[in-house]
């Protein structure tokens, strides 16, 4: 999801799955004021929903901008028969660690709620 997609989702009252876990944040006043401004613009969204959506977009962007670092192992060939090398950068580590933590969280969380 891109940042511009959030505006459409918020306007349509889009909600996703949520856990029962909470995290307390101590936000700088300027960021809190901006979040509250978004709540005023999209009153159907809670500040928690807006923070969650913004965080999701930021994490997707971080993942997408992690640089590819070419490894030594060929893992495939492209449509021209050229070798594709494994990525030994942060991306595969991030994906593996995210998967590990998700599995741990899923085993300790009650069934996820789906708000529609």
N, C-alpha and C positions, 0 to 999 in steps of 0.2 A: 504494500500500500504506500502511496505517496502522500505527502503533506496535503496537496490539493484535493485528494480523495476524501480527507477527513471532513472538509466542509460539506461535501455532498452527503457523507454518512451521517454527520451530525444533524443536517437538515432533515434527513429521513428517519432519525431516531434509531440508528443502528446500534445494537448492543451485541457483545460476544460473551463467551464463557468467562466466568470469574471464579477464582478460588476463594476460600474462606480466609486465606492469609492476608495480613495487613503489614504495611511498612510505614512507619512514621517518617515524614520528611520535614526538614527545617529549610524552607525555601527563602531565598532572598526576597525582600519586599517587592522589588520590581517584577520578578517572575510570578509571584502570587497575584499581584495586581493584573498582570496580563492574563493569567488563568481565569480570574474572576471576571475580567472583561469578556472572555470567550463564553463564560457561563451566561452573562447578560445577553450576548449575541445569540446564544443557542440555549435558551432556558429549559429545553427538554433534556439537556445533558447535565449530569452532575459534575462537580469539579473533579471527583475521583475518576469519572469516565473520561473526561478531557485529559487529565494527567496520564491515565492509562494509554489512551490512544496516541498521545504525543510521544510517550515513551516507546510504544511499539514502533512508530515510524522512525524514531531516532535510532533504535536498535537495528531495524532493517537497513537503515542507511549506513550505519557503522559496519555491519556485516558486508554490505555491497561494496564498500570502499576499501576493505582490507586488501592489500596488494597481493597479487599472485606471485609466488616465488617458485620458480621452476626447479623441480627435483631431478634426480637422475633416472628414475624409473619411468618407462613408457607405460601408460595405462590404457591407451587407445590410439586409434588413428582417425584423423578427420576425413571429410569427404574426398579430399585429394590424396589420401594415403600418407599424409605427413604425420609424424608421431605427436601425440599429446602427452605431455609429461605431468607427473603428479605435482600437486601444489603442496609445498612444504612450508608455506607461510602460516599466518594466523588463522585463516579461514577454516581449514580442516580441524584445527585444534578447537576453535570456537564452536564449530558444529558438534564435535564429539563431546565437549564439555557441557554444552547446552543439552544434548541428548541425555547425558549421564544425570544431570541435575533434574531434568524433566522426569526421568524415570523414578528418581528418588522422591520427588515431590508428589508424583501420582500415587506412589505407594503409601504415602502418609496423609493424603488429602481425602476428605469425603467426596462423594461423586460431585463433579462440577455442575454448577447451576447454569442453565441456559435462560437468559432473559430475552424475551422477544417483545 
